[in-house]
């Protein structure tokens, strides 16, 4: 049985907000397809009660020196700061190390925040060949800019620059990058992802889409025998399902597709960008 290490900055034992629901669905999809799933969250304890935590979750304490950005307290950026904390021997890495499975075939990280931890784990000889999946829920830098602006946080330009640099790094270094909209996919491509593929899938309006680079087409051909994505059909009725249900049903389909990509990662034809309907 293959093992996937699934990383996020929030627990998923009792999923409530959108990010938790998304990661819980990813974990479920991997499990349903025969994978052993270890989920590990580096979380803010002030935001999640003990009853919502999983066995492998690691706290990013409010009093940690890693809660400072370059020596200064900046509000609303603990997600960015969590990566340095998680990857540091003086931060949470010792606790994280105790919770890692002995064998890791795939490391899937949601959002770019824990990318420093991903690279730290991949440096370990026993995990050097793990396939890296970057799940891009959003393009984070402009969203963070909007949040900081709405709270009138001044002098945030270095923070936004660091977030964009981290996003680009994750998108370019991952073996498989996953976007949830065509617009996000286009941005990842503009950043320099050379091998990319948008698998055929029908949107909520019933339109099919596919776009591939030459290298992406080669990977798609290698995946055909493994693909679990059902033939495009009309996915939902807007009148009968809520917007959140629409999102996760559509996301589940693309999750099945990139699970197939992981199955054949040993072909070493990696560095794929996958985009799914949002």
N, C-alpha and C positions, 0 to 999 in steps of 0.2 A: 504493500500500500504506500502510495506517495504521500508526503507530508507537506502541508503549506503552513507557513507562519504568517498570520494575518495581523497587521499592526494598525492601530488607530490611536487617537487622543481622547477617546471616550469609551467607556465600557458598553457592552451590548447584551448583558445578561437580561436586562429589562428594557428593551429598546423603546424610546419614546420620540425623541426628535429625529429629524430627517436623516442626519448622518448615521445615527445608531441603527435606524431601520435599514439603511442601505448596506452597512457593513454586516448586519445580521443576515440579510438576504444573501450576501456574497458567501458568508460562512456556510449557510444552509445549502447553497448551490454546490459548493465544493464538496460538502459532505454527502449530498445525494448522488454525486458522481464518483464516489469511491475514495475520496481523499480523507486523510487524517488531518483535522484542522486544529491548530493551536492559535487562539486569538489572545493577543496581549495588548492592553491599553496602557498608555502613559497618561494618566488623568489628573485633573485638578480636584482634590478631595472636597473643596468647598462647594463644588457643583454636583457631586454625586454621593448619595447616602450609601452606607455599607451594604444595604440590601440590594443595591443595583450592580454590585461588583462581581467580576468573575475571578476564578482562582489564580489567574496569571496576571491580573492587573497590578500596575505599579504606580504608586502615588508620586505626584510632583508637588511636594509640600509648599504651602504658602510662604513659609519662612526660608525656603531654599535660596542661597545666593544666586542660583541660576535664574531666579525670577527678575533679575535686573538685566536690562539691555545695555551692554557696554558700560556697566557701573551705575546706570540710572534707571529708576523705576518709570516704565512707560505702560500706561493702562492698555488693556484689551489686546495684548500680544503674547499671552502665555502659550498659545499654540506654536508660535515661532520659537519661543524660548525652550519649549519642551524637547526639541531635537538635540540641542547641545547638552541639556541635562541628561537625556537618555543615553547619549553616546560617551559620556564622560565617566572615567573611573571615580572621580570625586562626586559624581551625581548619582544617577540611578542604574548605571550599567551593571554594577555588581549584583544587584537584585534581579535585573533582567536576565543576566547570564544564568542564574539558577533556574529560570523558568523556560529556557529554550529547549525544544526537543533535541534529542541527540543527532537526528538526521533531519535536514531541511532541504527539500527539493525546490521549493518556491518560497520567496518572500514577497508577499503582496502588501503594499503600504497604501493606505487611503489618505489622500492629500499629501502635500510635500513636507509637512512639518517634521516627520520622523526619518527623513532621508539620511541624515547623519548616522542614525542608529542602523539603518539598512546597510550602509557602507561599512560600518564598524563590524557588524556581524559577518558580512561577506569577506572581510579580511581574515577571518578565522580559517585556518587550513581546512577544517572539516566541512565548512560551508562555502568554500571558494567557488563551487560550481552551481550554486543556487541560482535559479532563474529569478530575475527581479521584475515585478509588476508594479507599475505606478498607476494608481487609480486617481485620476484628476477629477474631482467632483466639480470644481469651478476653476476659473483663472483667478487665483487668490489675491494677487497684488491690487488690482483695481477695486475689488470688494473690500479689502482691508482699508484702502484709502478712503472709500466712502464711509466706512464705520468710524474711522478716526476723525474725519472731517465733521461727521454728524455730532461728535462729542467735543468738537473744537480743540482737538489735541494738536498742539503746535510742534513744529520741528520734527515731523515724522518722516521726512524725506529719506533719511538713511534706512529707516525701518522698511519702507516700501521697496527701496532698492534691494535690500537684502532678501525680502520675500520673493521678488521677481527673479533674483539670481538663484535662489533655492529652487524655485519652480522650474526654471530652465534646466538646472543641473539634473533634477529628478527626471524630467521629460527626456533629456538627451542621454542619460546614463542607463535608464531602465531598458530591460530587454523587451518588455511589452508595456506600452503606455495606453491607458484607457480614458477616453473622453466621453462625455455624456451628450454632447450636442455637436452638430456640424460646425458651429461657430468656434467652439473650443478646439475641435479637431484641426480647423484651419490655423488657429494660433499655434498649436503645437507644431504643425507642419512649417509655419513661417519661422519658428525658432530654430529649425534645422534638422528635424527628424527626417532622415533620408528615406527610410523604409516605412511605408505606411499603407494601411488598408482599411477601408470602410466596408464591412461585409454587407451582403444584401439583407436589408430588413425593411419592413413596412412601417411607416410612421402612423400616428394616430389618425391621420387623414387618408391612409391607405396608399401612400406613395412609396415606391421602392427606391433605394439609392445604393450605389456602390461607386467607390473611387479608389483606385489603387496605383501606387507607383509600380514600375517594373519589378523591383525587388519584392514589393508587397504582393504582387500577383503570384510570384514564385512561392511565397509562403502560403498563400491561399490554396494553391494547387496541392501543396504538401498536406494541407489540413483537411482536404475534402473527405478522406476516408474516416476522419475522426469526428467531424462536426456533429454536434448535437442540436444545432439550431434548427428548429422545424421550418418547413417551407413557409414562405411568407403568406400569412392569411390575415384577414381583418382581425386585429388584436382585441379591440374592446368596443363597447358602445359608450360614448361619452355620457349618455343619459343615464346609464346604469351604474357607473363607477365614479368615485370621487377622483379629484386630480391627483391626490397622493397615491391612490391605488393604481391609476394609470401609469404614474411614474415607475412604481416598483415592478409592475407586471412587465413593462417594456424593458426595464433594466435587467430583470431576470433572464430575458431572452439573450441579451448581449453577454450576460455573465456566463451562460452556457457556452456561447461561442468562444470567449477567450479562455474558458477552461480547456477547450479543445486545443487551443494554441499552446497551453502549458503542457498538455500531454505529449506534444511532439517537439518540445523544446530541446530534447536531446539531439535533434537533427542539426542543432546549432544555427538554424536559420531564424535568428531572433531579431530583435529591434523592430517591433511592429507597433504601429499606432492603431488602436481600435476605437471607433466611435459608435455610441449607441444612442437611440432616440431618447430624448428627455421629456 
